[in-house]
Amino acid sequence: MNRKVFGWHSPSLNKEMPIVSYGNYGFALLLVPTAAADYLEYERFQLIDSLAPFINGEK
């Protein structure tokens, strides 16, 4: 599975916002971390592993 970590500078917050994306194409699914977590929360709790067949298009 393709995994890219990059960032975006938010002018409203005046800080760098890290972003991670998985896969190459297909429909987008936006996961927003809980209030106390960071952008890798879903990866640490193996949600990305559970979704891997759908991300990879294997169904």
C-alpha distance matrix in Angstrom:
0.0 3.8 6.3 9.9 13.1 16.3 19.6 22.3 26.0 27.7 31.3 32.4 31.3 31.9 28.9 25.3 22.7 19.3 16.3 12.6 10.2 6.7 5.6 8.2 11.1 13.0 15.3 15.1 15.4 17.1 17.3 20.3 20.9 24.2 27.2 27.0 23.3 21.0 17.8 15.7 17.8 15.4 12.9 16.0 17.2 14.1 13.9 10.2 9.9 12.5 10.9 7.5 9.4 10.6 7.6 6.4 10.1 11.3 14.0
3.8 0.0 3.8 6.7 10.3 13.1 16.6 19.2 23.0 24.9 28.4 29.8 28.9 29.1 26.2 22.6 20.2 16.8 13.9 10.4 8.0 5.5 4.7 6.4 10.0 12.7 14.9 14.2 15.0 16.3 16.9 19.6 20.4 23.9 26.6 26.5 22.8 20.0 16.6 15.1 17.8 15.9 13.5 16.8 18.5 15.9 15.6 11.8 12.5 15.2 13.2 10.4 12.6 12.9 9.3 8.8 12.2 14.2 16.8
6.3 3.8 0.0 3.8 6.8 10.0 13.4 16.4 20.0 22.0 25.5 26.9 25.6 25.9 22.8 19.2 16.8 13.3 10.6 7.0 5.7 4.6 6.5 8.7 11.9 14.3 15.7 14.1 14.3 14.7 14.8 17.0 17.4 21.0 23.4 23.2 19.4 16.5 13.1 11.7 14.7 13.3 11.0 14.1 16.3 14.4 14.2 10.6 12.1 15.0 13.3 11.3 14.3 14.4 10.7 11.4 14.8 16.8 18.9
9.9 6.7 3.8 0.0 3.8 6.4 10.0 13.0 16.6 18.8 22.3 23.9 22.8 22.7 19.7 16.0 14.0 10.6 8.2 5.5 5.2 6.6 8.7 9.8 12.8 15.4 16.5 14.5 15.0 14.7 15.0 16.6 17.2 20.9 22.8 22.7 19.1 15.7 12.3 11.8 15.3 14.7 12.8 15.7 18.2 16.9 16.6 13.3 15.4 18.2 16.3 14.7 17.7 17.3 13.5 14.5 17.7 20.1 22.0
13.1 10.3 6.8 3.8 0.0 3.8 7.1 10.5 13.8 16.1 19.7 21.3 19.8 19.5 16.3 12.6 10.8 7.2 5.8 4.3 6.6 9.0 11.9 13.3 15.9 18.2 18.6 16.0 15.9 14.7 14.5 15.2 15.4 18.9 20.4 20.1 16.6 12.9 9.8 9.9 13.6 13.9 12.3 14.8 17.6 17.1 17.0 14.3 16.7 19.5 18.0 16.9 20.3 19.8 16.2 17.7 20.8 23.1 24.7
16.3 13.1 10.0 6.4 3.8 0.0 3.8 7.1 10.4 13.1 16.4 18.4 17.2 16.6 13.6 9.9 8.6 5.9 5.3 6.3 8.4 11.6 14.2 14.8 17.0 19.3 19.5 16.7 17.0 15.3 15.6 15.8 16.3 19.7 20.7 20.7 17.6 13.8 11.0 12.2 15.8 16.5 15.4 17.8 20.5 20.4 19.9 17.4 20.1 22.7 20.9 20.1 23.3 22.3 18.7 20.4 23.2 25.9 27.4
19.6 16.6 13.4 10.0 7.1 3.8 0.0 3.7 6.8 9.5 12.8 14.8 13.6 12.9 10.0 6.3 5.4 4.2 5.4 8.2 10.8 14.4 17.1 17.7 19.4 21.3 20.9 17.7 17.8 15.5 15.7 15.1 15.6 18.8 19.1 19.4 16.8 13.1 10.8 13.0 16.2 17.4 17.1 19.1 21.8 22.2 21.5 19.4 22.5 24.8 23.0 22.7 25.9 24.7 21.2 23.3 25.9 28.7 29.9
22.3 19.2 16.4 13.0 10.5 7.1 3.7 0.0 3.8 6.3 9.4 11.6 11.1 10.5 8.5 5.7 5.1 6.4 7.4 10.8 12.8 16.6 19.1 19.3 20.4 22.0 21.2 17.9 18.2 15.6 16.3 15.3 16.3 19.3 19.3 20.2 18.0 14.7 12.7 15.5 18.3 19.5 19.7 21.8 24.1 24.7 23.6 21.7 25.1 27.0 24.9 25.0 28.0 26.3 23.0 25.3 27.5 30.6 31.5
26.0 23.0 20.0 16.6 13.8 10.4 6.8 3.8 0.0 3.8 6.2 8.9 8.4 7.0 5.7 4.3 5.9 8.6 10.6 14.2 16.5 20.3 22.8 23.0 24.0 25.5 24.5 21.1 21.2 18.3 18.8 17.1 17.9 20.4 19.7 20.6 19.0 16.0 14.7 17.9 20.4 22.0 22.5 24.2 26.5 27.5 26.5 24.9 28.3 30.1 28.2 28.5 31.6 29.8 26.6 29.0 31.2 34.3 35.1
27.7 24.9 22.0 18.8 16.1 13.1 9.5 6.3 3.8 0.0 3.8 5.4 5.4 5.5 5.6 6.2 6.6 10.1 11.8 15.6 17.7 21.5 24.2 24.5 25.0 26.0 24.4 20.9 20.7 17.5 18.0 15.9 16.9 19.0 17.9 19.4 18.4 15.8 15.0 18.5 20.4 22.1 23.2 24.8 26.7 28.0 26.6 25.5 29.0 30.5 28.5 29.3 32.3 30.3 27.4 30.1 32.0 35.1 35.5
31.3 28.4 25.5 22.3 19.7 16.4 12.8 9.4 6.2 3.8 0.0 3.8 5.5 4.7 7.1 8.9 10.2 13.8 15.6 19.3 21.3 25.1 27.6 27.7 28.0 29.0 27.3 24.0 23.9 20.7 21.4 19.1 20.2 21.9 20.5 22.1 21.5 19.2 18.7 22.2 24.0 25.7 26.9 28.5 30.3 31.7 30.3 29.2 32.8 34.2 32.2 33.0 35.9 33.7 30.9 33.6 35.4 38.5 38.9
32.4 29.8 26.9 23.9 21.3 18.4 14.8 11.6 8.9 5.4 3.8 0.0 3.8 5.6 8.2 10.6 11.1 14.8 16.5 20.2 22.3 26.0 28.6 29.0 29.1 29.6 27.5 24.0 23.5 20.1 20.5 17.8 18.9 20.1 18.4 20.3 20.3 18.6 18.5 22.2 23.4 25.2 26.9 28.2 29.7 31.4 29.8 29.2 32.8 33.9 32.0 33.2 36.1 33.8 31.3 34.3 35.9 39.0 39.0
31.3 28.9 25.6 22.8 19.8 17.2 13.6 11.1 8.4 5.4 5.5 3.8 0.0 3.8 5.5 8.4 9.0 12.8 15.1 18.8 21.4 25.1 28.1 28.9 29.3 29.9 28.0 24.3 23.4 19.8 19.6 16.6 16.9 17.9 15.9 17.4 17.4 15.8 16.2 19.8 21.0 23.2 24.7 25.7 27.3 29.3 28.0 27.6 31.2 32.4 30.9 32.1 35.2 33.2 30.7 33.7 35.6 38.4 38.5
31.9 29.1 25.9 22.7 19.5 16.6 12.9 10.5 7.0 5.5 4.7 5.6 3.8 0.0 3.8 7.2 9.3 13.0 15.7 19.5 22.2 25.9 28.8 29.4 30.2 31.2 29.7 26.1 25.5 22.1 22.0 19.3 19.4 20.8 18.8 19.8 19.5 17.4 17.6 21.0 22.7 25.0 26.1 27.0 29.1 30.9 29.9 29.1 32.6 34.2 32.6 33.5 36.7 34.9 32.0 34.7 36.9 39.8 40.2
28.9 26.2 22.8 19.7 16.3 13.6 10.0 8.5 5.7 5.6 7.1 8.2 5.5 3.8 0.0 3.8 6.4 9.7 12.8 16.5 19.5 23.2 26.3 27.1 28.2 29.4 28.1 24.5 23.8 20.4 19.9 17.4 17.2 18.8 17.2 17.6 16.8 14.3 14.5 17.7 19.6 22.1 22.8 23.7 26.0 27.8 27.1 26.2 29.5 31.3 30.0 30.6 34.0 32.5 29.5 32.1 34.5 37.2 37.8
25.3 22.6 19.2 16.0 12.6 9.9 6.3 5.7 4.3 6.2 8.9 10.6 8.4 7.2 3.8 0.0 3.8 6.4 9.6 13.2 16.2 19.8 22.9 23.7 25.1 26.6 25.6 22.1 21.6 18.5 18.1 16.1 16.0 18.2 17.3 17.5 15.9 12.8 12.3 15.2 17.7 19.9 20.2 21.4 23.9 25.2 24.7 23.4 26.6 28.7 27.2 27.6 30.9 29.6 26.4 28.8 31.4 34.1 34.9
22.7 20.2 16.8 14.0 10.8 8.6 5.4 5.1 5.9 6.6 10.2 11.1 9.0 9.3 6.4 3.8 0.0 3.8 6.5 10.2 13.2 16.9 20.0 21.2 22.3 23.5 22.3 18.7 17.9 14.8 14.3 12.4 12.5 15.1 14.7 15.2 13.3 10.1 9.0 12.3 14.6 16.5 17.1 18.6 20.8 22.1 21.2 20.0 23.4 25.2 23.7 24.3 27.6 26.1 23.1 25.8 28.2 30.9 31.4
19.3 16.8 13.3 10.6 7.2 5.9 4.2 6.4 8.6 10.1 13.8 14.8 12.8 13.0 9.7 6.4 3.8 0.0 3.8 6.9 10.4 13.8 17.1 18.5 20.2 21.6 20.9 17.4 16.6 13.9 13.2 12.0 11.9 14.9 15.3 15.3 12.6 8.9 6.9 9.4 12.4 14.1 14.1 15.7 18.2 19.2 18.6 17.1 20.2 22.4 21.0 21.2 24.7 23.5 20.4 22.8 25.5 28.0 28.8
16.3 13.9 10.6 8.2 5.8 5.3 5.4 7.4 10.6 11.8 15.6 16.5 15.1 15.7 12.8 9.6 6.5 3.8 0.0 3.8 6.7 10.3 13.6 15.0 16.5 17.8 17.1 13.7 13.1 10.8 10.6 10.4 11.1 14.7 15.9 16.4 13.3 9.8 6.6 8.8 11.7 12.4 12.4 14.9 17.0 17.3 16.3 14.4 17.7 19.7 17.9 18.1 21.3 20.0 16.8 19.3 21.8 24.5 25.3
12.6 10.4 7.0 5.5 4.3 6.3 8.2 10.8 14.2 15.6 19.3 20.2 18.8 19.5 16.5 13.2 10.2 6.9 3.8 0.0 3.8 6.9 10.4 12.4 14.3 15.8 15.6 12.6 11.9 10.5 10.2 11.2 11.8 15.5 17.4 17.6 14.1 10.8 7.1 7.7 10.8 10.6 9.9 12.8 15.0 14.6 13.8 11.3 14.4 16.6 14.8 14.6 17.9 16.9 13.6 15.9 18.7 21.1 22.1
10.2 8.0 5.7 5.2 6.6 8.4 10.8 12.8 16.5 17.7 21.3 22.3 21.4 22.2 19.5 16.2 13.2 10.4 6.7 3.8 0.0 3.8 6.9 8.7 10.5 12.1 12.2 9.7 9.8 9.5 10.2 12.3 13.7 17.4 19.8 20.4 16.9 14.0 10.2 10.4 13.0 11.7 11.0 14.5 16.1 14.9 13.5 10.5 13.4 15.4 12.9 12.4 15.3 14.0 10.5 12.7 15.3 18.0 19.1
6.7 5.5 4.6 6.6 9.0 11.6 14.4 16.6 20.3 21.5 25.1 26.0 25.1 25.9 23.2 19.8 16.9 13.8 10.3 6.9 3.8 0.0 3.8 6.9 9.0 10.6 11.5 9.9 9.9 10.9 11.5 14.3 15.4 19.0 21.8 22.2 18.7 16.1 12.5 11.6 13.9 11.7 10.4 14.1 15.3 13.3 12.0 8.4 10.7 12.7 10.2 8.9 11.7 10.8 7.2 9.0 11.9 14.4 15.8
5.6 4.7 6.5 8.7 11.9 14.2 17.1 19.1 22.8 24.2 27.6 28.6 28.1 28.8 26.3 22.9 20.0 17.1 13.6 10.4 6.9 3.8 0.0 3.8 6.1 8.1 10.2 9.9 11.0 12.9 14.2 17.3 18.9 22.4 25.3 25.9 22.4 19.9 16.2 15.4 17.5 15.0 13.6 17.3 18.2 15.7 14.2 10.6 12.1 13.7 10.7 8.8 10.4 9.5 5.7 6.4 9.1 11.9 13.8
8.2 6.4 8.7 9.8 13.3 14.8 17.7 19.3 23.0 24.5 27.7 29.0 28.9 29.4 27.1 23.7 21.2 18.5 15.0 12.4 8.7 6.9 3.8 0.0 3.8 7.2 10.0 10.4 12.6 14.6 16.6 19.6 21.6 25.2 27.9 28.7 25.3 22.6 18.8 18.4 20.7 18.4 17.2 20.9 22.0 19.5 17.9 14.4 15.8 17.2 14.1 12.1 13.1 11.8 8.4 8.3 10.0 13.3 15.5
11.1 10.0 11.9 12.8 15.9 17.0 19.4 20.4 24.0 25.0 28.0 29.1 29.3 30.2 28.2 25.1 22.3 20.2 16.5 14.3 10.5 9.0 6.1 3.8 0.0 3.8 6.9 8.2 11.2 13.8 16.3 19.5 22.0 25.5 28.3 29.6 26.4 23.9 20.2 20.2 22.1 19.6 19.0 22.8 23.3 20.9 18.8 15.6 17.3 17.9 14.4 13.2 13.4 11.2 8.5 9.1 9.3 13.1 14.6
13.0 12.7 14.3 15.4 18.2 19.3 21.3 22.0 25.5 26.0 29.0 29.6 29.9 31.2 29.4 26.6 23.5 21.6 17.8 15.8 12.1 10.6 8.1 7.2 3.8 0.0 3.8 6.5 9.4 12.6 15.4 18.8 21.5 24.7 27.8 29.3 26.4 24.4 20.8 20.9 22.2 19.3 19.4 23.2 23.1 20.7 18.1 15.4 17.2 17.1 13.3 12.9 12.6 9.6 8.0 9.3 8.4 12.2 12.8
15.3 14.9 15.7 16.5 18.6 19.5 20.9 21.2 24.5 24.4 27.3 27.5 28.0 29.7 28.1 25.6 22.3 20.9 17.1 15.6 12.2 11.5 10.2 10.0 6.9 3.8 0.0 3.8 6.7 10.0 13.1 16.4 19.4 22.4 25.4 27.3 24.7 23.0 19.6 20.2 21.1 18.3 19.0 22.7 22.3 20.5 17.3 15.3 17.6 17.0 13.2 13.9 13.9 10.4 9.3 11.7 10.8 14.2 13.9
15.1 14.2 14.1 14.5 16.0 16.7 17.7 17.9 21.1 20.9 24.0 24.0 24.3 26.1 24.5 22.1 18.7 17.4 13.7 12.6 9.7 9.9 9.9 10.4 8.2 6.5 3.8 0.0 3.8 6.4 9.7 12.8 16.0 19.1 21.9 23.9 21.3 19.5 16.1 17.1 18.1 15.6 16.7 20.3 20.1 18.8 15.6 13.7 16.7 16.4 12.8 13.8 14.8 11.5 9.8 12.9 12.9 16.2 15.9
15.4 15.0 14.3 15.0 15.9 17.0 17.8 18.2 21.2 20.7 23.9 23.5 23.4 25.5 23.8 21.6 17.9 16.6 13.1 11.9 9.8 9.9 11.0 12.6 11.2 9.4 6.7 3.8 0.0 3.8 6.4 9.8 12.9 15.8 18.8 20.8 18.3 17.0 13.9 14.9 15.1 12.6 14.2 17.6 17.1 16.0 12.7 11.5 14.7 14.1 10.9 12.7 14.2 11.1 9.8 13.4 13.8 16.6 15.8
17.1 16.3 14.7 14.7 14.7 15.3 15.5 15.6 18.3 17.5 20.7 20.1 19.8 22.1 20.4 18.5 14.8 13.9 10.8 10.5 9.5 10.9 12.9 14.6 13.8 12.6 10.0 6.4 3.8 0.0 3.8 6.4 9.8 12.8 15.5 17.6 15.4 14.0 11.2 12.9 13.2 11.4 13.5 16.6 16.3 16.2 13.0 12.2 15.9 15.7 13.0 14.9 17.0 14.3 12.7 16.3 17.2 19.9 19.2
17.3 16.9 14.8 15.0 14.5 15.6 15.7 16.3 18.8 18.0 21.4 20.5 19.6 22.0 19.9 18.1 14.3 13.2 10.6 10.2 10.2 11.5 14.2 16.6 16.3 15.4 13.1 9.7 6.4 3.8 0.0 3.8 6.5 9.4 12.5 14.3 12.0 11.1 8.8 10.2 9.7 8.1 10.9 13.5 13.0 13.4 10.5 10.5 14.2 14.0 12.1 14.5 17.1 14.9 13.5 17.2 18.5 20.7 19.8
20.3 19.6 17.0 16.6 15.2 15.8 15.1 15.3 17.1 15.9 19.1 17.8 16.6 19.3 17.4 16.1 12.4 12.0 10.4 11.2 12.3 14.3 17.3 19.6 19.5 18.8 16.4 12.8 9.8 6.4 3.8 0.0 3.8 6.6 9.1 11.3 9.5 9.0 7.6 10.1 9.3 9.2 12.2 14.0 13.9 15.2 12.8 13.2 16.9 17.0 15.5 17.9 20.6 18.6 17.1 20.8 22.3 24.4 23.6
20.9 20.4 17.4 17.2 15.4 16.3 15.6 16.3 17.9 16.9 20.2 18.9 16.9 19.4 17.2 16.0 12.5 11.9 11.1 11.8 13.7 15.4 18.9 21.6 22.0 21.5 19.4 16.0 12.9 9.8 6.5 3.8 0.0 3.8 6.5 7.9 5.8 6.1 6.1 8.1 6.4 7.5 10.7 11.6 11.6 13.7 12.0 13.0 16.5 16.8 16.2 18.4 21.6 20.1 18.7 22.1 24.0 25.8 25.0
24.2 23.9 21.0 20.9 18.9 19.7 18.8 19.3 20.4 19.0 21.9 20.1 17.9 20.8 18.8 18.2 15.1 14.9 14.7 15.5 17.4 19.0 22.4 25.2 25.5 24.7 22.4 19.1 15.8 12.8 9.4 6.6 3.8 0.0 3.8 5.6 5.4 7.7 9.2 10.8 8.2 9.7 13.0 13.0 12.4 15.2 13.7 15.6 18.6 18.6 18.5 21.1 24.1 22.7 21.7 25.2 26.9 28.4 27.3
27.2 26.6 23.4 22.8 20.4 20.7 19.1 19.3 19.7 17.9 20.5 18.4 15.9 18.8 17.2 17.3 14.7 15.3 15.9 17.4 19.8 21.8 25.3 27.9 28.3 27.8 25.4 21.9 18.8 15.5 12.5 9.1 6.5 3.8 0.0 3.8 5.8 8.3 10.7 12.8 10.7 12.9 15.9 15.6 15.4 18.5 17.3 19.0 22.1 22.3 22.2 24.6 27.7 26.4 25.1 28.6 30.4 32.0 31.0
27.0 26.5 23.2 22.7 20.1 20.7 19.4 20.2 20.6 19.4 22.1 20.3 17.4 19.8 17.6 17.5 15.2 15.3 16.4 17.6 20.4 22.2 25.9 28.7 29.6 29.3 27.3 23.9 20.8 17.6 14.3 11.3 7.9 5.6 3.8 0.0 3.8 7.2 10.5 11.8 9.6 12.6 15.0 13.8 14.1 17.5 17.2 18.9 21.6 22.2 22.6 24.7 28.1 27.2 25.8 29.0 31.2 32.6 31.9
23.3 22.8 19.4 19.1 16.6 17.6 16.8 18.0 19.0 18.4 21.5 20.3 17.4 19.5 16.8 15.9 13.3 12.6 13.3 14.1 16.9 18.7 22.4 25.3 26.4 26.4 24.7 21.3 18.3 15.4 12.0 9.5 5.8 5.4 5.8 3.8 0.0 3.8 7.0 8.0 6.0 9.3 11.4 10.5 11.3 14.5 14.3 15.6 18.3 19.3 19.6 21.4 24.9 24.2 22.6 25.6 28.0 29.4 29.0
21.0 20.0 16.5 15.7 12.9 13.8 13.1 14.7 16.0 15.8 19.2 18.6 15.8 17.4 14.3 12.8 10.1 8.9 9.8 10.8 14.0 16.1 19.9 22.6 23.9 24.4 23.0 19.5 17.0 14.0 11.1 9.0 6.1 7.7 8.3 7.2 3.8 0.0 3.8 5.6 5.7 8.9 10.3 10.2 12.0 14.4 14.2 14.6 17.5 19.0 18.9 20.2 23.8 23.1 20.9 23.8 26.5 28.1 28.1
17.8 16.6 13.1 12.3 9.8 11.0 10.8 12.7 14.7 15.0 18.7 18.5 16.2 17.6 14.5 12.3 9.0 6.9 6.6 7.1 10.2 12.5 16.2 18.8 20.2 20.8 19.6 16.1 13.9 11.2 8.8 7.6 6.1 9.2 10.7 10.5 7.0 3.8 0.0 3.8 5.7 7.6 8.6 9.9 11.8 13.3 12.7 12.2 15.4 17.1 16.4 17.4 21.0 20.1 17.7 20.5 23.1 25.1 25.2
15.7 15.1 11.7 11.8 9.9 12.2 13.0 15.5 17.9 18.5 22.2 22.2 19.8 21.0 17.7 15.2 12.3 9.4 8.8 7.7 10.4 11.6 15.4 18.4 20.2 20.9 20.2 17.1 14.9 12.9 10.2 10.1 8.1 10.8 12.8 11.8 8.0 5.6 3.8 0.0 3.8 5.6 5.3 6.3 8.9 10.2 10.4 9.8 12.5 14.7 14.6 15.3 19.0 18.7 16.4 19.0 21.9 23.3 23.7
17.8 17.8 14.7 15.3 13.6 15.8 16.2 18.3 20.4 20.4 24.0 23.4 21.0 22.7 19.6 17.7 14.6 12.4 11.7 10.8 13.0 13.9 17.5 20.7 22.1 22.2 21.1 18.1 15.1 13.2 9.7 9.3 6.4 8.2 10.7 9.6 6.0 5.7 5.7 3.8 0.0 3.8 5.5 5.3 6.4 8.8 8.9 9.8 12.4 13.7 14.2 15.7 19.2 19.0 17.3 20.1 22.7 23.8 23.6
15.4 15.9 13.3 14.7 13.9 16.5 17.4 19.5 22.0 22.1 25.7 25.2 23.2 25.0 22.1 19.9 16.5 14.1 12.4 10.6 11.7 11.7 15.0 18.4 19.6 19.3 18.3 15.6 12.6 11.4 8.1 9.2 7.5 9.7 12.9 12.6 9.3 8.9 7.6 5.6 3.8 0.0 3.8 5.5 5.2 6.3 5.3 6.3 9.2 10.2 10.4 12.2 15.6 15.3 14.0 16.9 19.3 20.3 19.9
12.9 13.5 11.0 12.8 12.3 15.4 17.1 19.7 22.5 23.2 26.9 26.9 24.7 26.1 22.8 20.2 17.1 14.1 12.4 9.9 11.0 10.4 13.6 17.2 19.0 19.4 19.0 16.7 14.2 13.5 10.9 12.2 10.7 13.0 15.9 15.0 11.4 10.3 8.6 5.3 5.5 3.8 0.0 3.8 5.5 5.2 6.0 5.4 7.4 9.7 10.3 10.9 14.7 15.0 13.3 15.5 18.5 19.3 19.5
16.0 16.8 14.1 15.7 14.8 17.8 19.1 21.8 24.2 24.8 28.5 28.2 25.7 27.0 23.7 21.4 18.6 15.7 14.9 12.8 14.5 14.1 17.3 20.9 22.8 23.2 22.7 20.3 17.6 16.6 13.5 14.0 11.6 13.0 15.6 13.8 10.5 10.2 9.9 6.3 5.3 5.5 3.8 0.0 3.8 5.5 7.8 8.5 9.5 11.6 13.2 13.9 17.5 18.2 16.8 18.9 21.8 22.2 22.4
17.2 18.5 16.3 18.2 17.6 20.5 21.8 24.1 26.5 26.7 30.3 29.7 27.3 29.1 26.0 23.9 20.8 18.2 17.0 15.0 16.1 15.3 18.2 22.0 23.3 23.1 22.3 20.1 17.1 16.3 13.0 13.9 11.6 12.4 15.4 14.1 11.3 12.0 11.8 8.9 6.4 5.2 5.5 3.8 0.0 3.9 5.6 8.1 8.8 9.7 11.8 13.3 16.5 17.2 16.5 18.8 21.3 21.4 20.9
14.1 15.9 14.4 16.9 17.1 20.4 22.2 24.7 27.5 28.0 31.7 31.4 29.3 30.9 27.8 25.2 22.1 19.2 17.3 14.6 14.9 13.3 15.7 19.5 20.9 20.7 20.5 18.8 16.0 16.2 13.4 15.2 13.7 15.2 18.5 17.5 14.5 14.4 13.3 10.2 8.8 6.3 5.2 5.5 3.9 0.0 3.8 5.4 5.1 6.4 8.8 9.8 12.9 14.1 13.6 15.5 18.0 17.8 17.6
13.9 15.6 14.2 16.6 17.0 19.9 21.5 23.6 26.5 26.6 30.3 29.8 28.0 29.9 27.1 24.7 21.2 18.6 16.3 13.8 13.5 12.0 14.2 17.9 18.8 18.1 17.3 15.6 12.7 13.0 10.5 12.8 12.0 13.7 17.3 17.2 14.3 14.2 12.7 10.4 8.9 5.3 6.0 7.8 5.6 3.8 0.0 3.8 5.4 5.0 6.3 8.6 11.5 11.7 11.5 14.1 16.1 16.3 15.6
10.2 11.8 10.6 13.3 14.3 17.4 19.4 21.7 24.9 25.5 29.2 29.2 27.6 29.1 26.2 23.4 20.0 17.1 14.4 11.3 10.5 8.4 10.6 14.4 15.6 15.4 15.3 13.7 11.5 12.2 10.5 13.2 13.0 15.6 19.0 18.9 15.6 14.6 12.2 9.8 9.8 6.3 5.4 8.5 8.1 5.4 3.8 0.0 3.8 5.4 5.0 5.9 9.5 9.8 8.5 11.0 13.5 14.1 14.2
9.9 12.5 12.1 15.4 16.7 20.1 22.5 25.1 28.3 29.0 32.8 32.8 31.2 32.6 29.5 26.6 23.4 20.2 17.7 14.4 13.4 10.7 12.1 15.8 17.3 17.2 17.6 16.7 14.7 15.9 14.2 16.9 16.5 18.6 22.1 21.6 18.3 17.5 15.4 12.5 12.4 9.2 7.4 9.5 8.8 5.1 5.4 3.8 0.0 3.8 5.4 5.0 8.2 9.9 9.4 10.7 13.3 13.0 13.2
12.5 15.2 15.0 18.2 19.5 22.7 24.8 27.0 30.1 30.5 34.2 33.9 32.4 34.2 31.3 28.7 25.2 22.4 19.7 16.6 15.4 12.7 13.7 17.2 17.9 17.1 17.0 16.4 14.1 15.7 14.0 17.0 16.8 18.6 22.3 22.2 19.3 19.0 17.1 14.7 13.7 10.2 9.7 11.6 9.7 6.4 5.0 5.4 3.8 0.0 3.8 5.6 7.4 8.7 9.6 11.3 12.9 12.2 11.4
10.9 13.2 13.3 16.3 18.0 20.9 23.0 24.9 28.2 28.5 32.2 32.0 30.9 32.6 30.0 27.2 23.7 21.0 17.9 14.8 12.9 10.2 10.7 14.1 14.4 13.3 13.2 12.8 10.9 13.0 12.1 15.5 16.2 18.5 22.2 22.6 19.6 18.9 16.4 14.6 14.2 10.4 10.3 13.2 11.8 8.8 6.3 5.0 5.4 3.8 0.0 3.8 5.7 5.5 6.2 8.6 10.0 10.2 9.5
7.5 10.4 11.3 14.7 16.9 20.1 22.7 25.0 28.5 29.3 33.0 33.2 32.1 33.5 30.6 27.6 24.3 21.2 18.1 14.6 12.4 8.9 8.8 12.1 13.2 12.9 13.9 13.8 12.7 14.9 14.5 17.9 18.4 21.1 24.6 24.7 21.4 20.2 17.4 15.3 15.7 12.2 10.9 13.9 13.3 9.8 8.6 5.9 5.0 5.6 3.8 0.0 3.8 5.4 4.9 5.9 8.3 8.4 9.1
9.4 12.6 14.3 17.7 20.3 23.3 25.9 28.0 31.6 32.3 35.9 36.1 35.2 36.7 34.0 30.9 27.6 24.7 21.3 17.9 15.3 11.7 10.4 13.1 13.4 12.6 13.9 14.8 14.2 17.0 17.1 20.6 21.6 24.1 27.7 28.1 24.9 23.8 21.0 19.0 19.2 15.6 14.7 17.5 16.5 12.9 11.5 9.5 8.2 7.4 5.7 3.8 0.0 3.8 5.5 5.2 6.0 4.9 5.4
10.6 12.9 14.4 17.3 19.8 22.3 24.7 26.3 29.8 30.3 33.7 33.8 33.2 34.9 32.5 29.6 26.1 23.5 20.0 16.9 14.0 10.8 9.5 11.8 11.2 9.6 10.4 11.5 11.1 14.3 14.9 18.6 20.1 22.7 26.4 27.2 24.2 23.1 20.1 18.7 19.0 15.3 15.0 18.2 17.2 14.1 11.7 9.8 9.9 8.7 5.5 5.4 3.8 0.0 3.8 5.4 4.9 5.9 5.3
7.6 9.3 10.7 13.5 16.2 18.7 21.2 23.0 26.6 27.4 30.9 31.3 30.7 32.0 29.5 26.4 23.1 20.4 16.8 13.6 10.5 7.2 5.7 8.4 8.5 8.0 9.3 9.8 9.8 12.7 13.5 17.1 18.7 21.7 25.1 25.8 22.6 20.9 17.7 16.4 17.3 14.0 13.3 16.8 16.5 13.6 11.5 8.5 9.4 9.6 6.2 4.9 5.5 3.8 0.0 3.8 5.5 7.8 8.7
6.4 8.8 11.4 14.5 17.7 20.4 23.3 25.3 29.0 30.1 33.6 34.3 33.7 34.7 32.1 28.8 25.8 22.8 19.3 15.9 12.7 9.0 6.4 8.3 9.1 9.3 11.7 12.9 13.4 16.3 17.2 20.8 22.1 25.2 28.6 29.0 25.6 23.8 20.5 19.0 20.1 16.9 15.5 18.9 18.8 15.5 14.1 11.0 10.7 11.3 8.6 5.9 5.2 5.4 3.8 0.0 3.8 5.6 8.1
10.1 12.2 14.8 17.7 20.8 23.2 25.9 27.5 31.2 32.0 35.4 35.9 35.6 36.9 34.5 31.4 28.2 25.5 21.8 18.7 15.3 11.9 9.1 10.0 9.3 8.4 10.8 12.9 13.8 17.2 18.5 22.3 24.0 26.9 30.4 31.2 28.0 26.5 23.1 21.9 22.7 19.3 18.5 21.8 21.3 18.0 16.1 13.5 13.3 12.9 10.0 8.3 6.0 4.9 5.5 3.8 0.0 3.8 5.8
11.3 14.2 16.8 20.1 23.1 25.9 28.7 30.6 34.3 35.1 38.5 39.0 38.4 39.8 37.2 34.1 30.9 28.0 24.5 21.1 18.0 14.4 11.9 13.3 13.1 12.2 14.2 16.2 16.6 19.9 20.7 24.4 25.8 28.4 32.0 32.6 29.4 28.1 25.1 23.3 23.8 20.3 19.3 22.2 21.4 17.8 16.3 14.1 13.0 12.2 10.2 8.4 4.9 5.9 7.8 5.6 3.8 0.0 3.8
14.0 16.8 18.9 22.0 24.7 27.4 29.9 31.5 35.1 35.5 38.9 39.0 38.5 40.2 37.8 34.9 31.4 28.8 25.3 22.1 19.1 15.8 13.8 15.5 14.6 12.8 13.9 15.9 15.8 19.2 19.8 23.6 25.0 27.3 31.0 31.9 29.0 28.1 25.2 23.7 23.6 19.9 19.5 22.4 20.9 17.6 15.6 14.2 13.2 11.4 9.5 9.1 5.4 5.3 8.7 8.1 5.8 3.8 0.0
